[in-house]
Amino acid sequence: MSSSAESRQARMIDELRVFIKKVLSDPTIAVKSVEIARKHRNEQNANEVIAREISANTTIRIPENWSEADHMFLDILHEVLDDEEALY
């Protein structure tokens, strides 16, 4: 693995660690994030709308220029909603 790939991976791990700490310290973050994603998932530019609303309503900050971890978080939110739909 190249040093730039290792550096990028280390940054993503650090960002995910901070995110996990926030979610564990405030369990409402997960619930709010899923509710926000559920509300906006079928809108045009859904990820942008979801990211803005999560940033405005939780301690999670998703900047305009998304990192790999931000993309991963939004993808996981969609997977959770897909799993939810599959159950019903």
N, CA, C and O atoms as a Tinker XYZ file with bonds, in Angstrom:
   352  protein
     1  N      0.854000   -1.176000    0.000000    73     2
     2  CA     0.000000    0.000000    0.000000    64     1     3
     3  C      0.896000    1.234000    0.000000    63     2     4     5
     4  O      1.872000    1.301000    0.747000    81     3
     5  N      0.559000    2.208000   -0.840000    73     3     6
     6  CA     1.366000    3.424000   -0.924000    64     5     7
     7  C      1.150000    4.284000    0.312000    63     6     8     9
     8  O      0.160000    4.143000    1.031000    81     7
     9  N      2.108000    5.180000    0.537000    73     7    10
    10  CA     1.998000    6.031000    1.724000    64     9    11
    11  C      0.785000    6.954000    1.642000    63    10    12    13
    12  O      0.192000    7.268000    2.674000    81    11
    13  N      0.396000    7.401000    0.434000    73    11    14
    14  CA    -0.791000    8.256000    0.320000    64    13    15
    15  C     -2.058000    7.467000    0.629000    63    14    16    17
    16  O     -2.981000    7.992000    1.252000    81    15
    17  N     -2.107000    6.217000    0.199000    73    15    18
    18  CA    -3.268000    5.369000    0.506000    64    17    19
    19  C     -3.316000    5.075000    2.003000    63    18    20    21
    20  O     -4.392000    5.066000    2.601000    81    19
    21  N     -2.172000    4.839000    2.599000    73    19    22
    22  CA    -2.123000    4.600000    4.047000    64    21    23
    23  C     -2.558000    5.836000    4.816000    63    22    24    25
    24  O     -3.276000    5.733000    5.811000    81    23
    25  N     -2.129000    6.993000    4.361000    73    23    26
    26  CA    -2.498000    8.255000    5.005000    64    25    27
    27  C     -4.002000    8.488000    4.896000    63    26    28    29
    28  O     -4.642000    8.885000    5.870000    81    27
    29  N     -4.569000    8.242000    3.710000    73    27    30
    30  CA    -6.003000    8.404000    3.500000    64    29    31
    31  C     -6.787000    7.435000    4.379000    63    30    32    33
    32  O     -7.807000    7.802000    4.962000    81    31
    33  N     -6.310000    6.211000    4.469000    73    31    34
    34  CA    -6.975000    5.215000    5.303000    64    33    35
    35  C     -6.901000    5.609000    6.782000    63    34    36    37
    36  O     -7.878000    5.444000    7.512000    81    35
    37  N     -5.769000    6.121000    7.224000    73    35    38
    38  CA    -5.617000    6.555000    8.619000    64    37    39
    39  C     -6.559000    7.714000    8.933000    63    38    40    41
    40  O     -7.150000    7.757000   10.013000    81    39
    41  N     -6.705000    8.660000    7.990000    73    39    42
    42  CA    -7.634000    9.786000    8.176000    64    41    43
    43  C     -9.071000    9.287000    8.300000    63    42    44    45
    44  O     -9.827000    9.752000    9.153000    81    43
    45  N     -9.438000    8.344000    7.448000    73    43    46
    46  CA   -10.794000    7.814000    7.481000    64    45    47
    47  C    -11.042000    7.080000    8.798000    63    46    48    49
    48  O    -12.115000    7.221000    9.385000    81    47
    49  N    -10.094000    6.322000    9.260000    73    47    50
    50  CA   -10.240000    5.612000   10.536000    64    49    51
    51  C    -10.387000    6.612000   11.675000    63    50    52    53
    52  O    -11.241000    6.436000   12.543000    81    51
    53  N     -9.572000    7.651000   11.682000    73    51    54
    54  CA    -9.674000    8.680000   12.723000    64    53    55
    55  C    -11.047000    9.351000   12.705000    63    54    56    57
    56  O    -11.650000    9.574000   13.755000    81    55
    57  N    -11.534000    9.670000   11.506000    73    55    58
    58  CA   -12.838000   10.317000   11.383000    64    57    59
    59  C    -13.950000    9.376000   11.869000    63    58    60    61
    60  O    -14.873000    9.806000   12.560000    81    59
    61  N    -13.857000    8.115000   11.512000    73    59    62
    62  CA   -14.858000    7.149000   11.957000    64    61    63
    63  C    -14.814000    6.955000   13.468000    63    62    64    65
    64  O    -15.857000    6.772000   14.095000    81    63
    65  N    -13.624000    6.994000   14.062000    73    63    66
    66  CA   -13.508000    6.876000   15.520000    64    65    67
    67  C    -14.232000    8.026000   16.216000    63    66    68    69
    68  O    -14.956000    7.808000   17.187000    81    67
    69  N    -14.036000    9.251000   15.721000    73    67    70
    70  CA   -14.702000   10.420000   16.295000    64    69    71
    71  C    -16.218000   10.271000   16.142000    63    70    72    73
    72  O    -16.974000   10.553000   17.072000    81    71
    73  N    -16.647000    9.828000   14.971000    73    71    74
    74  CA   -18.071000    9.637000   14.715000    64    73    75
    75  C    -18.665000    8.603000   15.667000    63    74    76    77
    76  O    -19.715000    8.843000   16.262000    81    75
    77  N    -18.015000    7.476000   15.813000    73    75    78
    78  CA   -18.512000    6.414000   16.696000    64    77    79
    79  C    -18.596000    6.910000   18.138000    63    78    80    81
    80  O    -19.554000    6.596000   18.844000    81    79
    81  N    -17.613000    7.672000   18.575000    73    79    82
    82  CA   -17.659000    8.237000   19.931000    64    81    83
    83  C    -18.875000    9.143000   20.102000    63    82    84    85
    84  O    -19.545000    9.093000   21.133000    81    83
    85  N    -19.162000    9.971000   19.097000    73    83    86
    86  CA   -20.327000   10.860000   19.186000    64    85    87
    87  C    -21.614000   10.058000   19.265000    63    86    88    89
    88  O    -22.493000   10.372000   20.069000    81    87
    89  N    -21.736000    9.024000   18.439000    73    87    90
    90  CA   -22.951000    8.210000   18.427000    64    89    91
    91  C    -23.115000    7.480000   19.756000    63    90    92    93
    92  O    -24.228000    7.381000   20.272000    81    91
    93  N    -22.029000    6.973000   20.311000    73    91    94
    94  CA   -22.121000    6.265000   21.586000    64    93    95
    95  C    -22.413000    7.208000   22.746000    63    94    96    97
    96  O    -23.059000    6.812000   23.716000    81    95
    97  N    -21.950000    8.438000   22.660000    73    95    98
    98  CA   -22.197000    9.380000   23.752000    64    97    99
    99  C    -23.580000   10.023000   23.662000    63    98   100   101
   100  O    -24.086000   10.528000   24.663000    81    99
   101  N    -24.202000   10.012000   22.473000    73    99   102
   102  CA   -25.544000   10.563000   22.297000    64   101   103
   103  C    -26.341000    9.616000   21.411000    63   102   104   105
   104  O    -26.327000    9.750000   20.188000    81   103
   105  N    -27.034000    8.661000   22.019000    73   103   106
   106  CA   -27.746000    7.655000   21.231000    64   105   107
   107  C    -28.867000    8.214000   20.352000    63   106   108   109
   108  O    -29.365000    7.505000   19.477000    81   107
   109  N    -29.269000    9.456000   20.563000    73   107   110
   110  CA   -30.314000   10.020000   19.709000    64   109   111
   111  C    -29.794000   10.334000   18.306000    63   110   112   113
   112  O    -30.587000   10.499000   17.378000    81   111
   113  N    -28.484000   10.417000   18.143000    73   111   114
   114  CA   -27.906000   10.729000   16.827000    64   113   115
   115  C    -28.316000    9.687000   15.793000    63   114   116   117
   116  O    -28.719000   10.037000   14.684000    81   115
   117  N    -28.215000    8.419000   16.147000    73   115   118
   118  CA   -28.565000    7.366000   15.195000    64   117   119
   119  C    -30.040000    7.439000   14.819000    63   118   120   121
   120  O    -30.396000    7.344000   13.644000    81   119
   121  N    -30.886000    7.607000   15.817000    73   119   122
   122  CA   -32.325000    7.673000   15.571000    64   121   123
   123  C    -32.654000    8.887000   14.695000    63   122   124   125
   124  O    -33.389000    8.762000   13.716000    81   123
   125  N    -32.113000   10.055000   15.042000    73   123   126
   126  CA   -32.374000   11.270000   14.264000    64   125   127
   127  C    -31.864000   11.125000   12.838000    63   126   128   129
   128  O    -32.538000   11.531000   11.892000    81   127
   129  N    -30.686000   10.551000   12.680000    73   127   130
   130  CA   -30.098000   10.395000   11.348000    64   129   131
   131  C    -30.955000    9.502000   10.467000    63   130   132   133
   132  O    -31.176000    9.816000    9.298000    81   131
   133  N    -31.435000    8.403000   11.008000    73   131   134
   134  CA   -32.295000    7.501000   10.235000    64   133   135
   135  C    -33.619000    8.191000    9.905000    63   134   136   137
   136  O    -34.113000    8.066000    8.784000    81   135
   137  N    -34.197000    8.916000   10.860000    73   135   138
   138  CA   -35.452000    9.632000   10.593000    64   137   139
   139  C    -35.273000   10.658000    9.479000    63   138   140   141
   140  O    -36.123000   10.781000    8.598000    81   139
   141  N    -34.172000   11.388000    9.523000    73   139   142
   142  CA   -33.886000   12.398000    8.495000    64   141   143
   143  C    -33.705000   11.722000    7.138000    63   142   144   145
   144  O    -34.255000   12.179000    6.136000    81   143
   145  N    -32.944000   10.649000    7.108000    73   143   146
   146  CA   -32.722000    9.931000    5.848000    64   145   147
   147  C    -34.027000    9.373000    5.308000    63   146   148   149
   148  O    -34.272000    9.426000    4.103000    81   147
   149  N    -34.861000    8.842000    6.181000    73   147   150
   150  CA   -36.158000    8.294000    5.766000    64   149   151
   151  C    -37.021000    9.397000    5.129000    63   150   152   153
   152  O    -37.681000    9.173000    4.115000    81   151
   153  N    -37.002000   10.576000    5.734000    73   151   154
   154  CA   -37.823000   11.694000    5.266000    64   153   155
   155  C    -37.382000   12.186000    3.882000    63   154   156   157
   156  O    -38.217000   12.603000    3.079000    81   155
   157  N    -36.077000   12.139000    3.601000    73   155   158
   158  CA   -35.552000   12.770000    2.384000    64   157   159
   159  C    -35.021000   11.803000    1.330000    63   158   160   161
   160  O    -34.562000   12.241000    0.275000    81   159
   161  N    -35.075000   10.512000    1.591000    73   159   162
   162  CA   -34.371000    9.566000    0.718000    64   161   163
   163  C    -34.835000    9.588000   -0.724000    63   162   164   165
   164  O    -34.043000    9.255000   -1.605000    81   163
   165  N    -36.064000    9.957000   -1.014000    73   163   166
   166  CA   -36.568000    9.934000   -2.385000    64   165   167
   167  C    -36.547000   11.300000   -3.062000    63   166   168   169
   168  O    -37.070000   11.460000   -4.165000    81   167
   169  N    -35.947000   12.272000   -2.405000    73   167   170
   170  CA   -35.860000   13.608000   -2.990000    64   169   171
   171  C    -34.693000   13.686000   -3.971000    63   170   172   173
   172  O    -33.745000   12.902000   -3.915000    81   171
   173  N    -34.799000   14.655000   -4.864000    73   171   174
   174  CA   -33.674000   14.930000   -5.744000    64   173   175
   175  C    -32.519000   15.422000   -4.868000    63   174   176   177
   176  O    -32.747000   16.191000   -3.934000    81   175
   177  N    -31.308000   15.002000   -5.147000    73   175   178
   178  CA   -30.130000   15.356000   -4.342000    64   177   179
   179  C    -30.320000   14.959000   -2.877000    63   178   180   181
   180  O    -29.962000   15.707000   -1.967000    81   179
   181  N    -30.881000   13.786000   -2.667000    73   179   182
   182  CA   -31.220000   13.325000   -1.319000    64   181   183
   183  C    -30.021000   13.360000   -0.370000    63   182   184   185
   184  O    -30.154000   13.814000    0.766000    81   183
   185  N    -28.868000   12.894000   -0.809000    73   183   186
   186  CA   -27.719000   12.856000    0.098000    64   185   187
   187  C    -27.313000   14.245000    0.578000    63   186   188   189
   188  O    -26.944000   14.419000    1.739000    81   187
   189  N    -27.379000   15.229000   -0.309000    73   187   190
   190  CA   -27.026000   16.590000    0.088000    64   189   191
   191  C    -28.021000   17.120000    1.120000    63   190   192   193
   192  O    -27.630000   17.746000    2.105000    81   191
   193  N    -29.305000   16.865000    0.885000    73   191   194
   194  CA   -30.345000   17.323000    1.815000    64   193   195
   195  C    -30.193000   16.615000    3.163000    63   194   196   197
   196  O    -30.279000   17.243000    4.218000    81   195
   197  N    -29.967000   15.311000    3.112000    73   195   198
   198  CA   -29.787000   14.532000    4.345000    64   197   199
   199  C    -28.572000   15.032000    5.116000    63   198   200   201
   200  O    -28.644000   15.237000    6.328000    81   199
   201  N    -27.464000   15.228000    4.422000    73   199   202
   202  CA   -26.237000   15.690000    5.082000    64   201   203
   203  C    -26.440000   17.047000    5.749000    63   202   204   205
   204  O    -26.013000   17.252000    6.885000    81   203
   205  N    -27.086000   17.966000    5.049000    73   203   206
   206  CA   -27.325000   19.303000    5.625000    64   205   207
   207  C    -28.207000   19.222000    6.864000    63   206   208   209
   208  O    -27.926000   19.864000    7.875000    81   207
   209  N    -29.282000   18.426000    6.781000    73   207   210
   210  CA   -30.198000   18.362000    7.914000    64   209   211
   211  C    -29.574000   17.644000    9.106000    63   210   212   213
   212  O    -29.804000   18.034000   10.251000    81   211
   213  N    -28.796000   16.609000    8.851000    73   211   214
   214  CA   -28.099000   15.934000    9.958000    64   213   215
   215  C    -27.132000   16.909000   10.621000    63   214   216   217
   216  O    -27.055000   16.973000   11.848000    81   215
   217  N    -26.401000   17.659000    9.819000    73   215   218
   218  CA   -25.457000   18.640000   10.366000    64   217   219
   219  C    -26.170000   19.707000   11.184000    63   218   220   221
   220  O    -25.644000   20.169000   12.197000    81   219
   221  N    -27.356000   20.096000   10.756000    73   219   222
   222  CA   -28.099000   21.152000   11.442000    64   221   223
   223  C    -28.788000   20.667000   12.717000    63   222   224   225
   224  O    -29.073000   21.467000   13.607000    81   223
   225  N    -29.055000   19.374000   12.810000    73   223   226
   226  CA   -29.867000   18.866000   13.916000    64   225   227
   227  C    -29.171000   17.892000   14.851000    63   226   228   229
   228  O    -29.791000   17.383000   15.786000    81   227
   229  N    -27.900000   17.626000   14.616000    73   227   230
   230  CA   -27.134000   16.736000   15.498000    64   229   231
   231  C    -25.740000   17.315000   15.689000    63   230   232   233
   232  O    -25.405000   18.359000   15.130000    81   231
   233  N    -24.947000   16.633000   16.475000    73   231   234
   234  CA   -23.554000   17.055000   16.651000    64   233   235
   235  C    -22.651000   16.510000   15.543000    63   234   236   237
   236  O    -21.447000   16.762000   15.544000    81   235
   237  N    -23.226000   15.770000   14.608000    73   235   238
   238  CA   -22.475000   15.265000   13.453000    64   237   239
   239  C    -22.390000   16.388000   12.423000    63   238   240   241
   240  O    -23.407000   16.974000   12.054000    81   239
   241  N    -21.198000   16.680000   11.969000    73   239   242
   242  CA   -20.987000   17.717000   10.964000    64   241   243
   243  C    -20.501000   17.069000    9.676000    63   242   244   245
   244  O    -19.438000   16.449000    9.636000    81   243
   245  N    -21.291000   17.224000    8.638000    73   243   246
   246  CA   -20.917000   16.710000    7.321000    64   245   247
   247  C    -20.635000   17.935000    6.452000    63   246   248   249
   248  O    -21.567000   18.641000    6.068000    81   247
   249  N    -19.376000   18.197000    6.140000    73   247   250
   250  CA   -19.030000   19.398000    5.383000    64   249   251
   251  C    -19.488000   19.302000    3.926000    63   250   252   253
   252  O    -19.905000   18.238000    3.467000    81   251
   253  N    -19.408000   20.413000    3.212000    73   251   254
   254  CA   -19.796000   20.423000    1.794000    64   253   255
   255  C    -18.957000   19.458000    0.977000    63   254   256   257
   256  O    -19.479000   18.764000    0.104000    81   255
   257  N    -17.675000   19.410000    1.250000    73   255   258
   258  CA   -16.784000   18.479000    0.562000    64   257   259
   259  C    -16.665000   17.219000    1.399000    63   258   260   261
   260  O    -15.948000   17.191000    2.399000    81   259
   261  N    -17.371000   16.179000    0.985000    73   259   262
   262  CA   -17.466000   14.966000    1.780000    64   261   263
   263  C    -16.193000   14.139000    1.723000    63   262   264   265
   264  O    -15.555000   14.001000    0.679000    81   263
   265  N    -15.850000   13.600000    2.870000    73   263   266
   266  CA   -14.741000   12.656000    2.947000    64   265   267
   267  C    -15.266000   11.266000    2.614000    63   266   268   269
   268  O    -16.470000   11.074000    2.441000    81   267
   269  N    -14.359000   10.301000    2.524000    73   267   270
   270  CA   -14.772000    8.918000    2.300000    64   269   271
   271  C    -15.668000    8.436000    3.446000    63   270   272   273
   272  O    -16.621000    7.690000    3.220000    81   271
   273  N    -15.364000    8.858000    4.658000    73   271   274
   274  CA   -16.171000    8.463000    5.814000    64   273   275
   275  C    -17.576000    9.055000    5.726000    63   274   276   277
   276  O    -18.544000    8.391000    6.096000    81   275
   277  N    -17.704000   10.288000    5.243000    73   275   278
   278  CA   -19.023000   10.901000    5.073000    64   277   279
   279  C    -19.844000   10.115000    4.045000    63   278   280   281
   280  O    -21.022000    9.830000    4.264000    81   279
   281  N    -19.208000    9.773000    2.926000    73   279   282
   282  CA   -19.881000    8.961000    1.907000    64   281   283
   283  C    -20.319000    7.621000    2.503000    63   282   284   285
   284  O    -21.433000    7.157000    2.261000    81   283
   285  N    -19.437000    7.016000    3.275000    73   283   286
   286  CA   -19.742000    5.725000    3.875000    64   285   287
   287  C    -20.949000    5.845000    4.812000    63   286   288   289
   288  O    -21.837000    4.994000    4.784000    81   287
   289  N    -20.987000    6.892000    5.636000    73   287   290
   290  CA   -22.096000    7.100000    6.560000    64   289   291
   291  C    -23.414000    7.236000    5.806000    63   290   292   293
   292  O    -24.409000    6.616000    6.184000    81   291
   293  N    -23.433000    8.036000    4.747000    73   291   294
   294  CA   -24.656000    8.220000    3.969000    64   293   295
   295  C    -25.063000    6.918000    3.276000    63   294   296   297
   296  O    -26.250000    6.596000    3.217000    81   295
   297  N    -24.099000    6.176000    2.758000    73   295   298
   298  CA   -24.399000    4.876000    2.143000    64   297   299
   299  C    -24.998000    3.914000    3.166000    63   298   300   301
   300  O    -25.949000    3.193000    2.863000    81   299
   301  N    -24.447000    3.904000    4.362000    73   299   302
   302  CA   -24.948000    3.012000    5.415000    64   301   303
   303  C    -26.368000    3.403000    5.812000    63   302   304   305
   304  O    -27.202000    2.532000    6.059000    81   303
   305  N    -26.648000    4.695000    5.875000    73   303   306
   306  CA   -28.022000    5.126000    6.162000    64   305   307
   307  C    -28.998000    4.554000    5.132000    63   306   308   309
   308  O    -30.076000    4.076000    5.487000    81   307
   309  N    -28.611000    4.606000    3.856000    73   307   310
   310  CA   -29.478000    4.058000    2.811000    64   309   311
   311  C    -29.616000    2.537000    2.960000    63   310   312   313
   312  O    -30.699000    1.993000    2.743000    81   311
   313  N    -28.549000    1.862000    3.321000    73   311   314
   314  CA   -28.613000    0.418000    3.536000    64   313   315
   315  C    -29.564000    0.081000    4.683000    63   314   316   317
   316  O    -30.326000   -0.882000    4.594000    81   315
   317  N    -29.523000    0.873000    5.764000    73   315   318
   318  CA   -30.418000    0.648000    6.897000    64   317   319
   319  C    -31.870000    0.794000    6.441000    63   318   320   321
   320  O    -32.724000   -0.009000    6.816000    81   319
   321  N    -32.146000    1.815000    5.634000    73   319   322
   322  CA   -33.512000    2.014000    5.144000    64   321   323
   323  C    -33.923000    0.897000    4.191000    63   322   324   325
   324  O    -35.077000    0.468000    4.203000    81   323
   325  N    -32.988000    0.419000    3.366000    73   323   326
   326  CA   -33.283000   -0.706000    2.469000    64   325   327
   327  C    -33.616000   -1.951000    3.292000    63   326   328   329
   328  O    -34.563000   -2.672000    2.976000    81   327
   329  N    -32.840000   -2.202000    4.345000    73   327   330
   330  CA   -33.100000   -3.356000    5.222000    64   329   331
   331  C    -34.451000   -3.206000    5.900000    63   330   332   333
   332  O    -35.194000   -4.178000    6.041000    81   331
   333  N    -34.768000   -1.985000    6.318000    73   331   334
   334  CA   -36.048000   -1.702000    6.960000    64   333   335
   335  C    -37.203000   -2.012000    6.002000    63   334   336   337
   336  O    -38.186000   -2.641000    6.393000    81   335
   337  N    -37.080000   -1.573000    4.760000    73   335   338
   338  CA   -38.114000   -1.837000    3.764000    64   337   339
   339  C    -38.264000   -3.325000    3.484000    63   338   340   341
   340  O    -39.375000   -3.806000    3.265000    81   339
   341  N    -37.160000   -4.053000    3.488000    73   339   342
   342  CA   -37.203000   -5.487000    3.211000    64   341   343
   343  C    -37.962000   -6.243000    4.298000    63   342   344   345
   344  O    -38.510000   -7.316000    4.050000    81   343
   345  N    -37.989000   -5.677000    5.501000    73   343   346
   346  CA   -38.701000   -6.332000    6.608000    64   345   347
   347  C    -40.208000   -6.158000    6.511000    63   346   348   349
   348  O    -40.963000   -6.937000    7.092000    81   347
   349  N    -40.647000   -5.146000    5.785000    73   347   350
   350  CA   -42.089000   -4.844000    5.729000    64   349   351
   351  C    -42.628000   -5.113000    4.392000    63   350   352
   352  O    -43.820000   -4.919000    4.156000    81   351
